């Protein structure tokens, strides 16, 4: 399964990834998902349950750090493509 989250700014991406991608590595390990940044989209890949939990965590984290732009794009799918 895959889901995309639109990242609105470079500073949002930098905050999310952290130094040396430490934050992303922690999220991948904790929620058993694979995260990939392509352009302005963060792609989450994994099981439906794990993607849902990781999406909730990322969006909640962004709201807590003042980045209110976290918005999943479209439904979860098994073959979602980037525009």
N, C-alpha and C positions, 0 to 999 in steps of 0.2 A: 504494500500500500504506500501511497505517497500523498503529501499535502504540501502546498506552497504557502508561504507567508511573505507578504510584500514588505520590504524594508524601505522606509521612506528617505533615509539619509545615510551618508557615510558615517556620521558620528553614532547613529543608532547601531549600525553594523559593528563598528569598532567597540562600542560598549558591550554589545552582545557577545562578541568573540573573545574579548579580553586580551591581555598580553600573551603572545605566543599561542593564541587560540585556546588558552587554558579553560575558559568558560564553556566553549563548545565541546571540548573533550570531556568535561565533567558531565554536561547534559547528555551527550551520547552514551556515556557509561551508565549514568543513573537511570535513564529511560530506555536504554537499549534501542536507540535509533541512530540513523546516519544523517548528518546535517551537511548540506552543501550550499554554498552561496554562489549564485549565478546572476550577475547583474544586480537587479533590485529585488530578486527573489531568493528566499531561503527555502530550500527543499528539505523536507523531512521524509525519511523512508524507514519503514519498519512495520510492526503489526498495528492494526487499527487501534487497539487499546493504548499501546505505547505512544503512537503519534498523537492521540488525543491528550494524553497526560503531558507530553512534552510541549504541545501547542499551548495548553493552559498555563504551564509553568513559564514559558517564554513570554506570553502576552501579559501575565501577571507581573513578571519581573520588569518588563518594559514600562508598565503603568507605574510601578513603584519607583522607577528611576526617572520618571518624567517624560518618557517616550510613549506617547499615546497613539502611535501610528500602527501598532501591531494589528494586522488584519489578515486572517486566513483568506486565501483566494480560492473560491470554488469548492466543490465537494471533494472528499477523499476519493481517490481512485487508484486503480491498479496500474494505470498507464497514463497518468497525467503528463502533459507536455507543456513546456514553457512557451509563451506566446512569441 
